[in-house]
Amino acid sequence: MSHLAIIGGGSWGTALSIVLASRFPRIRLWVYEADLAERMARTRQNDIFLPGIALPDNVDPVNDLEAALRGAGTILTVMPSHHVRRLAEAMLPMLRPETILVSATKGIENGTLLRVSEILKQVIGRSFPPQLAVLSGPTFAREVAVGHPTAVVVSSENPSLALQVQKAFSGPTFRLYTNHDPIGVEIGAALKNVIAIAAGICQGLSLGSNSQAALICRGLAEITRLAVAMGGQTRTLAGLAGLGDLALTCSGDLSRNRKVGIELAAGKTPDEILSSMRMVAEGVETTHAAAALGRSFAVNLPITEQMEAILAGRRSPREALKELMERGLKGE
């Protein structure tokens, strides 16, 4: 079996290298920060993004992109969404038509409003049609890395490719289900981070469990509306990549986007919050793109629109809540 290349050495990329180490003879983990890559190779742990958890012997942290990709039969991309296009351009000369690409990045590109798989198709498609799948589900990186049982979805328009990735990646603590709706999977993965910011605001304002439950339910409804308008399937959003991921990110203490909401409720600005975080909170960037997508597809996204107003400084968290509660009455 050829080796696996993982592009992105943050907490999620590192966790995936750990949980997949038993499935591949060698994993090369590309780390953007040269000093971190060197320390990881020497100390055998990611002291910034996943401290205290040892890397398996067959995981090689590297800072050289060409070295990471050389001879890789499968490439798992885990970079932040705003770096996808740049890194896809850099990888393109080293890719082969038979290489399997699996995207585990959650987000939407601002400006183009493209999903991550669409960015990869656009860039790589200039040379050849990529063999592409997306991976998503309810996952906190640390829990995956320490071996807590986890279930995710691998989705591809090519059913045989989804099955191939499922077989290659599944292990004793990491279970993959197949799905053939990348649109639904990627929209669920991206917008759950927006709703999680709202959940953090509810938590920060001490609004209680009723509001949290209502937010998750209505958040799922608007995510589903957008996904279906874009060509996704309702049932996808009822599964791991939809409800599962949304419930985890809105309620779990390890959620970075939920933390952003808590800090917003405390009166901090987005710039203040993000400058204090080492890890990326994808929901902040995604909120603006998601709101634009809603307008583009004429889909009503009330929670997303209020989060956009808060992040843009046009509305306070309490004002946004008042707007949501005083909207015109309607049937569920």
Protein Blocks (a to p, Z undefined) as FASTA:
>chain_A
ZZdddedjbfklmmmmmmmmmmpfbdcdddfblmlmmmmmmnopafklmghiacdfklcc
dfbfklmmgopabdcdfbdfklmmmmmmmmmmmpcfklccddfbdcddehjlpafklmmm
mmmmmmoccdddddeddddfklmmnopacddddddfblklmmmmmmmmpcfklccdddfb
fklmmmmmmmmmmmmmmmmmmmmnonojmlmmmmmmmmmmmmmmmmmmnopafklmmmmm
lmmmmmmmmmpmklmklmmmmmmmnopafklmmmmpmbdcfklmmmmmmmmmmmmnopac
fklmmmmmmmnopacfklmmmmmmmgccddZZ
